[in-house]
Amino acid sequence: MDVNADGEDTGSERAEVHFLAALVDELMRKMMAAGVMTQADLNEVEQAAAQRVGSASRAW
């Protein structure tokens, strides 16, 4: 277990974040395939999320 100075299990949290990111990615792909969202919609979502976390957005 990798615990930080605050006693948080950072390895577990990191694994959970990666799982949630993969889940969201799969949901977005399914919504585009089903015609619920367009590629432009997904790019907007990606850009908004990237701005919130301070990273570069990916293109759909």
Number of C-alpha atoms within 10 A of each C-alpha: 8 10 11 10 6 7 8 12 13 14 13 13 12 11 11 12 12 12 12 12 12 12 12 12 14 12 12 21 16 13 15 17 12 10 10 10 14 15 16 12 14 19 15 15 14 18 16 13 14 14 12 8 9 9 10 11 16 10 11 14
